[in-house]
Amino acid sequence: MKVAIVQDELVRKGGAEQVVLSFQAAFPNAEIFTLSYNADKTYPEFRKSTIHTSWFGKFVKGDKNLKRFFFPFGVLAMRMLAVKGYDVVLLSTTHCAKYVQIDKKSLVLTYCHTPFRLVWRPDSYEQVKNAGAFKKIAYNCVINILRKIDEKSARRTDFFITNAREVVPRILAAYHPKNPVAVINPAVKCANFYVSEPSDYYLLVSRFEPYKKVDLVIDAFNKLNDKKLIIVGTGSMEAELKKQAGRNISFLQGLDSEKLAKLYSGCKALVFPQHEDYGITPLEANASGRPVIAYGAGGVLETMIPYADDAVKATAIFFKEQTVESLIEAVQLSETLHFDTNFIRSNAERFDENVFKEELKKFVLEKYNEQK
């Protein structure tokens, strides 16, 4: 069985890129196809892979320009990328991986992290929602074109897989799949993390984008100015977030896996303020034996065990509202509780990469044998 993997792009470090690494671990001989690849910006493990990029990727390797020129050039390039001669094509996508050329005889399995947000939920982008009349017309024109391409390309999928139950209704509404949507939760590599004695800081690991709510955490810790916060990440809001932060807040970026694991193992807790469909960083914290202070919505409802009345049997504290007051209350509560690091670690092990690999291989082989 010859397998190809297709990923939207490989120009950053994030959950989708980690899923592709898990795909490769499950199918080590699979080659990877993608819009653009930047070895210096994504995970170093990809250097061991055979990676084919579109012509667009030979010129555009940065996240900013990738977004700027995605329409129409990135779309055209991905539609020209041929993924031929494979028994199974395994897509990891939110947008353009499904646009590639695939043999009709190939079994197409699409791991859809969420349907293309610009196309199916355009108002979730502030620049679209708040656009003036002229820009609104231009945006709608582009969105309508992309929606037709996206919907047509999705019909090539034989089976959809997704990362969390929350995403299933979106896939059903956008793509009307011909078969039931499977849920296989993304993996955390427990072997990369370890348990040690905590230090005196809280930790936030995130991209600096509006929906990530990093600004909310900074506002809260500006008031909790006797508590240290370390923020790891980068993104479009970096300058303004650094300007906003008080002296008790520090920023780091470009950390290798060993340094990041050390930060996780030493933190009092990971702060996770956003609403994510899944969210891998809470599981990375749990793999380090550390609890999570999370906004109680989305993927954490599937992966975390919230504190009710016994911290020994919990892996997280949920705060109910995305407000400074609600987050401060959760942080203060965490200071009074004693969690069981071994229990927290065992929760992460339920989502270990070995579990993901076995579930994925079983699903792929089952569907491939059905199609023979």
C-alpha positions as CSV (number, residue, x, y, z in Angstrom):
1,M,0.0,0.0,0.0
2,K,1.7,3.2,-1.2
3,V,0.7,6.3,0.9
4,A,1.1,10.0,0.2
5,I,0.6,12.7,2.8
6,V,-0.6,16.2,1.8
7,Q,-0.4,19.2,4.1
8,D,-1.6,22.7,3.5
9,E,1.8,24.2,4.2
10,L,4.8,23.7,6.4
11,V,6.0,27.2,7.3
12,R,5.4,27.2,11.1
13,K,5.1,25.1,14.2
14,G,1.6,24.2,15.2
15,G,-0.9,21.5,15.8
16,A,-1.5,20.7,12.2
17,E,2.2,20.2,11.6
18,Q,2.4,17.9,14.6
19,V,-0.4,15.8,13.1
20,V,1.6,15.4,9.9
21,L,4.6,14.2,11.9
22,S,2.3,11.6,13.5
23,F,1.1,10.7,10.0
24,Q,4.7,10.1,9.0
25,A,5.3,8.1,12.2
26,A,2.4,5.8,11.2
27,F,3.5,5.6,7.6
28,P,7.3,6.2,7.6
29,N,7.7,5.6,3.9
30,A,5.1,8.1,2.8
31,E,6.2,11.2,0.9
32,I,4.8,14.6,1.8
33,F,3.3,17.2,-0.6
34,T,2.6,20.8,0.4
35,L,2.1,24.3,-0.9
36,S,5.3,25.7,0.8
37,Y,8.0,24.3,3.1
38,N,10.4,26.3,5.2
39,A,12.7,24.0,7.1
40,D,13.9,26.8,9.4
41,K,10.4,27.7,10.6
42,T,8.7,24.4,11.1
43,Y,9.7,21.3,13.1
44,P,13.2,20.0,12.5
45,E,11.9,16.4,12.2
46,F,10.7,17.3,8.7
47,R,14.3,17.5,7.5
48,K,14.3,13.7,7.4
49,S,11.2,13.5,5.2
50,T,10.9,13.6,1.4
51,I,8.9,16.8,0.8
52,H,7.5,18.0,-2.6
53,T,6.3,21.6,-2.8
54,S,4.3,23.5,-5.4
55,W,6.0,26.1,-7.6
56,F,4.5,28.7,-5.3
57,G,6.6,27.3,-2.4
58,K,9.8,27.9,-4.3
59,F,9.2,31.7,-4.1
60,V,7.1,32.1,-0.9
61,K,8.3,30.6,2.3
62,G,7.0,33.0,5.0
63,D,3.7,33.0,6.7
64,K,3.0,36.6,6.0
65,N,3.5,36.5,2.2
66,L,1.9,33.1,2.0
67,K,-1.4,34.7,3.3
68,R,-0.9,37.8,1.1
69,F,-0.4,35.8,-2.2
70,F,-2.5,32.8,-1.4
71,F,-5.3,34.0,-3.6
72,P,-5.0,33.5,-6.5
73,F,-1.4,32.2,-6.8
74,G,-1.3,29.7,-3.9
75,V,-4.7,28.3,-5.0
76,L,-3.5,27.9,-8.6
77,A,-0.2,26.3,-7.5
78,M,-1.9,23.7,-5.3
79,R,-4.4,22.8,-8.1
80,M,-1.4,22.1,-10.3
81,L,0.4,19.9,-7.8
82,A,0.1,16.3,-8.9
83,V,-0.1,13.6,-6.3
84,K,-0.2,10.6,-8.6
85,G,0.5,6.9,-8.3
86,Y,-0.6,6.3,-4.7
87,D,-3.0,3.8,-3.3
88,V,-3.9,6.1,-0.4
89,V,-3.7,9.9,-0.2
90,L,-3.9,11.2,3.4
91,L,-4.7,14.9,3.6
92,S,-4.1,17.2,6.6
93,T,-6.0,20.4,5.9
94,T,-8.0,23.4,6.8
95,H,-7.8,24.9,3.3
96,C,-5.8,24.0,0.2
97,A,-4.4,20.4,0.6
98,K,-7.6,19.1,-0.9
99,Y,-7.0,21.1,-4.1
100,V,-4.2,18.8,-5.4
101,Q,-4.6,16.5,-8.4
102,I,-5.2,12.9,-7.3
103,D,-5.7,9.7,-9.3
104,K,-9.4,8.6,-9.5
105,K,-8.4,5.2,-8.2
106,S,-6.7,6.5,-5.1
107,L,-8.4,6.3,-1.7
108,V,-8.7,9.8,-0.3
109,L,-8.8,10.3,3.4
110,T,-9.1,13.9,4.6
111,Y,-8.1,14.8,8.2
112,C,-10.0,18.1,8.3
113,H,-8.9,20.2,11.3
114,T,-11.9,22.5,10.4
115,P,-13.5,23.6,7.2
116,F,-11.7,26.6,5.5
117,R,-12.5,29.4,8.0
118,L,-12.3,32.3,5.5
119,V,-14.8,30.5,3.3
120,W,-17.2,29.0,5.7
121,R,-16.9,31.5,8.7
122,P,-15.6,34.7,7.1
123,D,-17.0,36.9,9.8
124,S,-14.6,35.3,12.3
125,Y,-12.0,37.4,10.6
126,E,-12.0,41.0,11.9
127,Q,-10.8,42.4,8.6
128,V,-13.7,40.8,6.8
129,K,-16.3,41.6,9.5
130,N,-15.3,45.2,9.8
131,A,-14.5,45.9,6.1
132,G,-15.9,49.0,4.4
133,A,-18.4,48.7,1.5
134,F,-15.9,48.4,-1.3
135,K,-13.6,46.0,0.5
136,K,-16.7,43.9,1.6
137,I,-17.6,43.5,-2.1
138,A,-14.0,42.4,-3.0
139,Y,-13.9,40.0,0.0
140,N,-17.2,38.4,-0.9
141,C,-16.1,38.0,-4.5
142,V,-13.0,36.1,-3.5
143,I,-14.8,34.1,-0.8
144,N,-17.5,33.0,-3.3
145,I,-14.8,31.8,-5.7
146,L,-12.9,29.9,-3.0
147,R,-16.1,28.4,-1.7
148,K,-16.8,26.8,-5.1
149,I,-13.3,25.5,-5.3
150,D,-13.3,24.2,-1.7
151,E,-16.7,22.5,-2.0
152,K,-15.8,20.9,-5.3
153,S,-12.4,19.7,-4.1
154,A,-14.0,18.2,-1.0
155,R,-16.2,15.9,-3.1
156,R,-13.0,13.9,-4.0
157,T,-12.8,12.8,-0.3
158,D,-13.9,9.2,0.4
159,F,-13.8,9.5,4.2
160,F,-13.4,12.5,6.5
161,I,-11.5,12.3,9.8
162,T,-11.3,15.2,12.3
163,N,-9.6,16.1,15.5
164,A,-12.6,16.7,17.8
165,R,-16.4,16.2,18.1
166,E,-16.9,19.9,17.9
167,V,-15.7,20.0,14.3
168,V,-18.0,17.3,13.0
169,P,-21.2,19.5,12.5
170,R,-19.1,22.0,10.6
171,I,-17.8,19.3,8.2
172,L,-21.4,18.0,7.7
173,A,-22.7,21.5,7.0
174,A,-19.9,22.6,4.6
175,Y,-19.1,19.4,2.7
176,H,-22.1,17.0,3.1
177,P,-19.7,13.9,3.2
178,K,-20.9,10.7,1.7
179,N,-19.7,8.7,4.7
180,P,-19.8,9.3,8.5
181,V,-17.0,11.5,9.9
182,A,-14.6,9.8,12.2
183,V,-12.9,11.5,15.2
184,I,-9.3,10.6,15.9
185,N,-7.8,13.0,18.5
186,P,-4.4,14.4,17.7
187,A,-1.4,13.0,19.6
188,V,0.8,14.3,22.3
189,K,4.4,12.9,22.3
190,C,4.6,12.0,26.0
191,A,8.1,10.8,25.5
192,N,9.2,14.4,24.8
193,F,8.0,15.6,28.3
194,Y,8.8,14.7,31.9
195,V,7.7,15.4,35.4
196,S,9.8,17.5,37.8
197,E,9.3,19.9,40.7
198,P,7.5,23.1,39.7
199,S,9.1,26.5,39.9
200,D,7.5,29.9,40.5
201,Y,6.0,30.9,37.1
202,Y,2.9,30.3,35.0
203,L,3.3,29.5,31.4
204,L,1.5,30.4,28.1
205,V,2.5,28.8,24.8
206,S,0.6,30.3,21.8
207,R,0.7,32.1,18.5
208,F,0.1,35.8,18.9
209,E,-3.2,36.2,17.0
210,P,-6.4,37.9,18.2
211,Y,-8.5,34.8,18.8
212,K,-5.7,33.2,21.0
213,K,-6.6,35.8,23.8
214,V,-3.0,36.3,24.8
215,D,-3.9,40.0,25.6
216,L,-6.5,38.7,28.1
217,V,-3.8,36.8,30.0
218,I,-1.5,39.8,30.0
219,D,-4.2,42.0,31.4
220,A,-4.9,39.4,34.2
221,F,-1.2,39.0,35.1
222,N,-0.7,42.8,35.0
223,K,-3.1,42.8,37.9
224,L,-1.5,39.7,39.4
225,N,1.8,41.5,39.4
226,D,3.3,39.4,42.2
227,K,3.1,36.3,40.0
228,K,5.4,35.5,37.1
229,L,4.2,34.7,33.6
230,I,6.4,33.3,30.8
231,I,4.9,33.6,27.3
232,V,6.3,31.4,24.5
233,G,5.4,32.3,20.9
234,T,5.3,34.7,18.1
235,G,2.7,36.2,15.7
236,S,1.1,39.3,14.2
237,M,0.4,40.9,17.6
238,E,3.9,40.5,19.0
239,A,4.8,44.2,19.2
240,E,1.6,45.3,20.9
241,L,1.5,42.4,23.4
242,K,5.1,43.1,24.5
243,K,4.2,46.8,24.9
244,Q,1.2,45.8,27.0
245,A,3.0,43.5,29.4
246,G,4.2,44.4,32.9
247,R,7.6,43.6,34.4
248,N,6.4,40.3,35.8
249,I,5.8,39.0,32.3
250,S,8.6,37.7,30.0
251,F,8.6,36.5,26.4
252,L,10.6,33.7,24.7
253,Q,10.5,32.3,21.2
254,G,12.4,29.9,18.9
255,L,12.9,27.3,21.7
256,D,13.9,23.7,20.8
257,S,11.9,20.8,22.2
258,E,14.2,20.3,25.2
259,K,14.0,23.9,26.4
260,L,10.2,23.9,25.9
261,A,9.9,20.6,27.8
262,K,11.9,22.1,30.7
263,L,9.5,25.1,30.8
264,Y,6.5,22.9,30.9
265,S,7.8,20.8,33.7
266,G,8.8,23.8,35.8
267,C,5.6,25.8,35.5
268,K,2.9,26.1,38.2
269,A,0.3,25.7,35.5
270,L,-0.3,26.3,31.8
271,V,-2.7,29.1,31.0
272,F,-5.0,28.3,28.0
273,P,-7.4,31.2,27.5
274,Q,-8.8,30.5,24.0
275,H,-11.6,28.5,22.5
276,E,-9.9,25.8,20.4
277,D,-11.5,22.9,18.6
278,Y,-8.8,20.7,20.2
279,G,-5.7,22.3,21.6
280,I,-2.4,20.3,22.0
281,T,-0.6,22.5,24.5
282,P,-2.9,21.5,27.4
283,L,-1.9,17.8,26.8
284,E,1.8,18.8,26.6
285,A,1.4,20.4,30.0
286,N,-0.4,17.3,31.4
287,A,2.4,15.1,29.9
288,S,4.7,17.2,32.2
289,G,2.5,16.5,35.2
290,R,1.3,20.1,35.2
291,P,-2.3,21.3,35.5
292,V,-4.0,23.7,33.1
293,I,-6.0,26.8,33.7
294,A,-8.3,26.8,30.7
295,Y,-11.3,28.6,29.3
296,G,-13.9,25.8,29.6
297,A,-15.0,25.4,26.0
298,G,-14.0,23.4,22.9
299,G,-11.4,20.7,22.8
300,V,-10.4,20.9,26.5
301,L,-13.9,19.4,27.3
302,E,-12.7,16.2,25.6
303,T,-9.1,16.1,26.9
304,M,-9.1,17.6,30.4
305,I,-10.6,16.4,33.6
306,P,-11.9,19.6,35.3
307,Y,-11.6,20.4,39.0
308,A,-14.8,20.0,40.9
309,D,-14.1,19.2,44.5
310,D,-11.0,17.0,44.4
311,A,-7.8,18.3,42.8
312,V,-6.2,14.8,43.1
313,K,-8.6,13.6,40.4
314,A,-8.4,16.6,38.2
315,T,-6.0,17.9,35.4
316,A,-7.4,21.4,34.9
317,I,-9.3,24.3,36.3
318,F,-11.9,25.8,33.9
319,F,-12.9,29.4,34.0
320,K,-16.3,30.2,32.7
321,E,-15.9,33.5,31.0
322,Q,-13.1,35.0,28.8
323,T,-12.7,37.9,31.2
324,V,-9.8,39.2,33.3
325,E,-11.9,38.7,36.5
326,S,-12.8,35.1,35.7
327,L,-9.2,34.2,34.8
328,I,-7.8,35.9,38.0
329,E,-10.2,33.9,40.1
330,A,-9.0,30.6,38.5
331,V,-5.4,31.5,39.0
332,Q,-6.0,32.3,42.6
333,L,-7.9,29.1,43.1
334,S,-5.0,27.1,41.6
335,E,-2.7,28.5,44.3
336,T,-4.8,26.8,47.0
337,L,-5.0,23.3,45.4
338,H,-2.6,20.3,45.4
339,F,-2.7,18.3,42.2
340,D,-1.5,14.7,41.6
341,T,1.3,14.9,39.0
342,N,1.1,11.2,38.3
343,F,-2.6,11.3,37.7
344,I,-2.2,14.3,35.4
345,R,0.6,12.5,33.4
346,S,-1.6,9.4,33.0
347,N,-4.3,11.6,31.5
348,A,-1.9,12.7,28.7
349,E,-0.9,9.1,28.1
350,R,-4.5,8.4,26.9
351,F,-3.6,10.6,23.9
352,D,0.0,9.5,23.3
353,E,1.3,9.3,19.8
354,N,1.4,5.5,19.9
355,V,-2.4,5.5,20.5
356,F,-2.9,7.9,17.6
357,K,-0.7,5.9,15.3
358,E,-2.6,2.7,16.0
359,E,-6.0,4.3,15.6
360,L,-5.0,5.9,12.3
361,K,-3.4,2.8,10.8
362,K,-6.4,0.7,11.7
363,F,-8.7,3.2,10.1
364,V,-6.6,3.6,6.9
365,L,-6.2,-0.2,6.5
366,E,-9.8,-0.9,7.2
367,K,-11.0,1.6,4.5
368,Y,-8.4,0.6,2.0
369,N,-9.4,-3.1,2.3
370,E,-13.0,-2.2,2.0
371,Q,-12.3,-0.4,-1.3
372,K,-10.2,-3.2,-2.9
